[in-house]
Amino acid sequence: MSLPKTGFFERYPLAAPVLAWLTGIVAGKYVPGPIIFWLATLSVLWIILAGVFYLKKLHTRIALFYGALLFMFSAGICTQKINNPETKAAHLNKELPETPVRIRFIVQKTLKPTAYYRRYQAQALETDNLKIPYGLLIKIPRKLPLELMPGTIYSYLPNPGEWKDFPPPNLPFAFNYQQYAHSQGIFRTINLKDTLSLAVESKRINYYSLVATLHHKIKAFWQNHGLNPRYTAVASALLLGERQHLDSGIKQQFIDAGIMHVLAISGLHIGILLLFFRFVLQPLKSIKILYDILIVTALWTYAAFTGFSPSVLRAVMMFSFLQVSYSPERKFSGFYTLLLATFFMTIIKPQYIFEAGFQMSFLAVASILWFYPLLRQLYYPKQTVARYLLDTIYVSLAAQAGVLPPVLYYFHRFSPVFLWANLLVIPLLTLIVFTGITSIMGALFNFSIPFLVPALNFLLDILLKTTNKLAQSQSIVYKHIPLTTLQFWALILFITGWAYFLSRRNTKALIPALSLTALAIWLDNLDLYNRLKTKAVYFTQNQRKPVFILQNGLNINIYAESESIAQSVVENFLEKTRAKYVKIHHLPYAFTYGNHTFLLADSSYNPAMLNLHPNSLILHGKVKTHLALLLKKLEPGQVILSGSRPLWLDKKWKTDLEKSNISYWDFQDSGFVKFPIRQ
């Protein structure tokens, strides 16, 4: 018995275990805990069985092959479970005090400020003598004249309410910032308002302070040599990985032009950088070992210099493998290097695989490796200029095919001008990276070429003017495109099936293509069926005002005080539920839907207004009536606490509810409420 005749797996035997590992990480997010024990046991038994086969010389290869797959799949599941952010969050909630007396932390980097706060990412070093490391988000009101320095260790005595976990999303289908922060290892936020309770413990040279100092030195060099201050933020985003100072108007231009990926350092930038280092180190090419070591070291130094973002890590790993393995005598598969880079990245941090940026980066490279050779087979001219233009078009089309599913799923928009944008922007970006890296080296090693920074200024000016022109075509940008989770996987299957057919172009390849298409159609219909039978009521608040959402299949009715309050809710439901009908109504104090009665009580509520016994009583803000009397009169099934109220009143209400043996839901702690309705 031999290994499966899969072609790809026969040429690249490590690919199958790596794919099994990645599949296990994804499955680990959904597999219940007890199953892990049985999978681990089965893996050990299979390894023992493979050893017996080896000793007896019975079907050794096939036993080892499937044993390795099962082992890697199980290892992926276990790794995901061990590193699950929610498991870590639950552990921290048990270990850490509810209100710590003293926190020691080191500032790692400055984040993009909001309208009201300056923000910093930090690492907790000690919490009330507990040395449990975890990430922190520090928020300082902009009105306070206080800025934190990366690399500095601070000590803070938090006041009640300043130290807490991230709130859950307050709108249905909204971005879950709590989940995102946990996946980044950030589990607490400090709303730092008392500067007298903050003390500097240590200022020393470390990775964070060194990176911040070098970035500051480079930006000062640019501005001292003539770079427009408005362009400094763009150059910092393109070359240093700093996007926190980027103007929102410029950022929106790149989004509308469909080239937002240019502002995030990723595979495109690292590929250009590899060409730059190969050009600079060309005289050493004959000494391959030294040549490879210098290039790989330069790439990893740049990755450290820009903060080790997931997209940079993936690109640097992949290009490092390509550089070391490259030889004119042999070809090294791009798919292989992509899988190996992904494998090592997910060993470092399994949660990378669930991040939108990582998925888009992975799918873009995989799609280029798959589709680009197929497109070249259609037509490839002999003229150099024509080849360059056609290569840019082919690479853009191939990358867009890969990133289309995640772009639609996460951002629900599509820009048809992406092709022209890439044709114009990629040559500019190549020149900007070459010029910018040379200027960075000049800043770090104290040498300057007179025309260098003015040339960078000129190129950035052309880039922004080009982007502005492209962004003016945003009227043809398609927005609010609905794509649910099942539809996302359906689209992936559809593209994969026909990509496989195009790569083979024979009758046998048509069978899997049609099979995957049929499966995609089935998933889409299954999703539609589930949406049609969904009946639910959501209670939430937007702009601190109560909002009710009634969902009946694809029909959505939203009850709010005004259309402006309901608008963001409308967009979420259009994008995530495939809604066909959305209507906004004036908010009533009480209504019944299905078998559930709701009553809203706010500061204007009068107990004499209605005489009913609601299933759910919503207390919004500070109700004037005494809660104990209100509970006795209405006898609600449950109470939902929303809006803002004083801390003393919050504690009193929760005490009254516990004495009355009535369950309650605190909107501030748990986010929006969903009520499944039975007709």
DRENMI-93100 format. One record per residue (C-alpha): residue in one letter; x negated, y negated, z negated. Coordinates in steps of 0.1 Angstrom, whole numbers, plus 2048, in hexadecimal, padded with zeros to 3 digits. Layout:
BEGIN
AXYZ
...
//
This chain:
BEGIN
M800800800
S7F27DE80A
L7F97BA801
P8167A8811
K81079E835
T81577982F
G7F876B843
F7F274C82E
F7EE76080E
E7D777981E
R7C075D829
Y7C374A808
P7C87647ED
L7C774A7D1
A7E57377DF
A7FF7507D3
P7F474F7AE
V7F37297AF
L8167277BE
A8217407A3
W81272A788
L82370B796
T84471D799
G841729775
I83B705769
V85B6FA77A
A86E71876E
G86171274A
K8766F2749
Y89670774C
V88E72A73F
P89A73171B
G880738700
P88875D6FA
I88176571F
I85E75971B
F856775702
W86279071A
L850781738
A82F77F724
T8347A3719
L83B7AE73C
S81C79C749
V8067AE72F
L8157CF738
W8107C975D
I7EB7C0757
I7E77E0743
L7F87F375F
A7E17E3779
G7C37EE764
V7D0812763
F7D5810789
Y7B180378D
L7A3820778
K7B883978B
K7B18287AC
L7D68277B4
H7E48097C8
T7CD7F17B6
R7D07D37CD
I7F67D27CD
A7F87D67A7
L7DE7BB7A1
F7EF7A47BA
Y8127A57AB
G8037A7788
A7F078778E
L81077679C
L82478177D
F809776765
M805754775
F82A74F776
S82D757751
A80F742749
G82072475B
I840729747
C82D72B726
T81770D72E
Q8366F8736
K847703716
I8286FB701
N8236D9711
N8486D0714
P84B6AB70A
E86D6B06F9
T85E6CC6E3
K8426B46D9
A85C6996D2
A86F6B06BC
H84F6BA6A9
L8466956A4
N86868D697
K8636A767C
E83F69D674
L840677675
P85066165B
E87164F664
T86162D65C
P83B62F658
V828618641
R809615656
I7FF61E67A
R7DD61D689
F7DB61D6AF
I7C36166CC
V7D06026E9
Q7CA61470A
K7D75FC725
T7ED5DE72C
L80E5E673D
K8255D0753
P8365B673D
T85C5B273C
A87059273A
Y86E593714
Y8505A970A
R82B5AE711
R8255D4711
Y8085EA709
Q80261070A
A7F061D6EB
Q7E663D6DA
A7EF6426B5
L7D164D6A1
E7E164F67E
T80464C670
D80564A64A
N7E665F646
L7F4678660
K7DB67C67C
I7F4686697
P7EB6786BA
Y80866B6CF
G80E64F6E8
L81C62D6DE
L82D6116F2
I8255F06E1
K83D5D36E8
I8355B06DE
P84E5936E3
R84057B6FD
K84755E6E6
L82C56B6CE
P80855F6D6
L7FA5816D3
E7E85986EC
L7D95BA6E5
M7B85C56F4
P7B35E7704
G79A5FC6F0
T7A15EA6CF
I7AD5FD6B1
Y7C95EC69D
S7DB5F367D
Y7FF5E9679
L8195EA65D
P83A5ED66F
N85A5DE662
P87B5F2661
G8895F7684
E8685EE697
W85C61269A
K87362A6AD
D8776436C9
F8816386EC
P8A76346F0
P8B964C708
P8C863E728
N8E7629721
L8F662D744
P90064E755
F8E665A76F
A8CF63D766
F8A9641765
N8A0654745
Y88463F737
Q883653717
Q87C67372B
Y862661740
A850653722
H84F675711
S841685731
Q82566B72F
G81E67570B
I82D6546FD
F84565D6E1
R84A63D6CD
T84E6186D3
I8445FB6BB
N8565DA6BF
L83A5C66AF
K8475A56A1
D83259F682
T80F59368B
L806591666
S80A5B7663
L7F25BE680
A7CD5C1679
V7AF5C8690
E79C5E6683
S7815EB69D
K7755DC6BE
R75D5F46CF
I7535FF6F2
N76861D6FE
Y77862871E
Y79661171B
S7825F2712
L7685F972C
V7835FD748
A7955DD73C
T7735CA73B
L7695D575E
H78B5CD76D
H7895AA75D
K7665A576B
I7715AF78E
K78F59878E
A77A57B782
F76158279E
W77D5827B8
Q78B5617AC
N7695507A8
H7615597CC
G78154C7DB
L79C5667D8
N7BF5567D6
P7CC55B7B2
R7ED5687C1
Y7DA5837D4
T7C658E7B6
A7E45A27A9
V7E85B37CB
A7C35BB7CD
S7C45C97A9
A7E15E07B3
L7D05EC7D3
L7AD5F17C5
L7AE5F379F
G7CF604799
E7DD5E7785
R8015E078F
Q80D5CE76F
H8055AB77C
L8155B079E
D82F5967A7
S8525A57A9
G8585947CA
I8395A37DB
K8425C57CD
Q8655C27DC
Q8575B97FE
F8435DA7FE
I8625ED7F3
D8775DE80F
A85C5E4829
G85B60981F
I836608815
M8376077EF
H81E6247EF
V80360C7FB
L8045FA7D9
A7FE61B7C5
I7DB6297C8
S7E064C7D7
G7D36647F1
L7D364980C
H7BC6337F8
I7A56507EC
G7A365C810
I79763A81C
L77F6397FE
L77165B808
L76964D82B
F75962E81B
F742643805
R73A65B822
F73063C836
V71B62D81A
L70964E812
Q704658836
P6DE659834
L6E0674819
K6F768B82E
S6DB6A3836
I6D66AA811
K6F96B980D
I6F86C17E8
L6EE69E7DE
Y70568F7F8
D7236A27EA
I71A69B7C6
L7176767CC
I7386747DF
V74C6897C6
T73C6757A9
A7466547BA
L76A6607BF
W76E66B79A
T75E64B78E
Y7786387A2
A79464E793
A787646770
F78462177A
T7A9620784
G7B7632766
F7BB656772
S7DF652780
P7EF67378C
S7ED6697B1
V7C86607AE
L7C068079B
R7D16957B5
A7C06837D2
V79E6837C2
M7A06A87BA
M7AB6B17DD
F79169C7EE
S7766A87D6
F77E6CC7E1
L77F6C2805
Q75D6B0803
V74B6CD7F1
S75A6E8807
Y7566D5828
S73F6E5841
P73D6E2867
E73B708869
R75C70F856
K77E700850
F78C6FD82D
S7B26FC82C
G7C16DC821
F7DE6F0812
Y7C57037FD
T7B56E37EF
L7D76D47E8
L7E26F37D5
L7C16F47C1
A7C46CF7B9
T7E76D37AD
F7DE6F2799
F7C26E0786
M7D86C1780
T7F46D6772
I7DC6E875B
I7D26C574D
K7F66BA74B
P8136D1756
Q82C6B3755
Y81B6A4774
I8306BC78A
F8506AA77E
E845687786
A8526757A4
G8316677AF
F8206897AC
Q83B69A7C0
M83A6807DB
S8156817DD
F8146A77DF
L8306A97F9
A82168E80F
V7FF6A0811
A8106C2816
S8266B3832
I8096A3843
L7F56C3842
W8136D6851
F8236BE86A
Y8056AA876
P7F56C788A
L8186CF899
L81D6AB8A4
R7FA6AA8B4
Q8036C88C9
L81F6B48D9
Y80969A8E8
Y7E668D8DF
P7D56748F7
K7AF6728FF
Q7AB64D8FA
T79D6438D8
V7B56268D1
A7D363A8DC
R7C86578C6
Y7C56408A8
L7E86318AD
L7F76538B3
D7E5662895
T7F464687F
I81764D88C
Y813673888
V806670865
S82165785B
L83C66E869
A82E68D859
A82B67C837
Q84E66D839
A85C690840
G84D69C81F
V85667E809
L87967A817
P88A6917FE
P87A6817DE
V87E65E7EC
L8A36637F2
Y8A76767D0
Y89565C7BA
F89A63B7CD
H8B96427E3
R8AC62C7FF
F89C630821
S889617836
P88861E85C
V86C604860
F85261A84E
L84262586F
W83A60287B
A8305F8858
N817614855
L80960D878
L8025E986D
V7F95EE849
I7E260D849
P7C75FC85E
L7C95DD847
L7C75F3828
T7A8604836
L7975E383A
I7A35D7818
V7965F6806
F7745F4818
T7715CE810
G77F5D17EE
I7695EE7E2
T74A5DB7EF
S7555BC7DB
I75B5D27BC
M7385DF7BF
G72B5BB7C3
A73E5B17A3
L7315CE78F
F70C5CC79B
N70B5A679D
F7055A17C2
S71B58D7DA
I71F58C800
P72B569809
F748573821
L75359280D
V76E5847F6
P77B56B810
A77F588828
L79259B80D
N7A857C808
F7AE57A82E
L7B859F830
L7D059D812
D7E057E821
I7E6592842
L7F45AF82E
L80C59A81A
K818587839
T81D5A884C
T8305B782F
N84659982C
K84F59B851
L8565C084E
A86B5BA82E
Q8825A2841
S88F5C1854
Q89E5CE833
S8C05C9842
I8BB5EB852
V8AF5FB832
Y8C8616827
K8D0613802
H8E46277E9
I8E06487FC
P8EF6637E6
L8D96817E0
T8DF6997C3
T8C76B37B5
L8D66D07C9
Q8D66BB7E8
F8B16B37E2
W8A86D87E2
A8BF6DD800
L8AC6C3813
I88A6D2808
L8966F5815
F8A26E6836
I8826D483D
T86D6F2833
G88070A849
W87E6F6868
A8596EC861
Y852711860
F864717881
L8516FB892
S830709885
R83872C894
R8507248B0
N85C7478B6
T87C75B8B1
K87076B891
A86A749881
L88E73F88A
I89C757871
P88D747851
A89572585F
L8B972D864
S8BB73F843
L8AC721830
T8C470A843
A8E2720839
L8D5720815
A8D26FA816
I8F66F6823
W90270E807
L8F16F97ED
D9006D97FB
N9236E87FB
L91D6F67D8
D9146D37CC
L9326C47DD
Y9496DE7CD
N93B6D77AA
R9406B27AF
L9646B67BB
K96E6C979C
T95C6B2784
K97469F76D
A96468A751
V96566973E
Y946656736
F94363A71C
T92562371F
Q91C5FF71B
N90B5E7734
Q8FF5C472B
R90B5CD708
K92F5D0714
P9445F1713
V94A604733
F96062373A
I95A639759
L975652764
Q96866C77C
N98168178F
G96D6947A9
L96067B7C2
N97765F7B5
I96864879B
N97C62E787
I968616772
Y977601756
A9635E274C
E9685BD743
S95A5B1764
E94D5BE786
S9295B277D
I9295C875E
A9355E6773
Q91E5E1791
S8FF5F4786
V91661177A
V92561279D
E9036157AE
N8F9632797
F91964679F
L91763F7C4
E8F364C7C5
K8F666A7AE
T91A6787B1
R9226757D6
A93F65F7CC
K9576567E9
Y96E63E7D6
V9636267BB
K97B60D7AC
I9765F3790
H9925EC777
H9975D575A
L98D5E5739
P9AB5F0723
Y9AA5F56FD
A9B96186FF
F9C163271A
T9C665771E
Y9B566C738
G9BD69173B
N9C169E717
H9AB683707
T9B56626F8
F99D6456F3
L99F6266DE
L9866096E0
A9835F36C1
D96D5D46C2
S96C5B36AF
S98E5A86BD
Y99F5C96B4
N9BE5C769E
P9CA5E868E
A9EE5DD693
M9E95DC6B9
L9EC6016BF
N9F961E6AA
L9E963E6B8
H9D165A6AE
P9B56596C7
N99E6766CE
S98165D6D1
L97F63C6BF
I9646256CD
L95760A6B4
H9465EF6C9
G9335D56B6
K93F5C9694
V9645D268F
K9755BB676
T98B5D6667
H97E5EB64A
L97260C65A
A97F62363F
L9A2615642
L9A0617668
L99663C667
K9B264464F
K9CC632666
L9C0640688
E9B266267E
P99B66469C
G98B6856A7
Q9696746AB
V95A6516A9
I9416416C1
L92C6256B4
S92060C6CF
G9165E86D2
S9005D56B8
R9075D3693
P8F35CA674
L8DE5E6664
W8F15E5644
L9125E9656
D90460666B
K8FA61964C
K91C61263B
W93061E659
K91C63E65C
T921645637
D94764063A
L948657659
E935672647
K94C66F628
S96A67263F
N95B691650
I95F681672
S94468868D
Y93566969D
W91E6606BA
D9066436B6
F9016336D9
Q8E06236CF
D8D16456C6
S8E265B6E0
G8EB6456FE
F90B649712
V92666270A
K93567B722
F95768B71B
P9606A9731
I9856A8737
R99D6C673A
Q9BC6BF74D
//
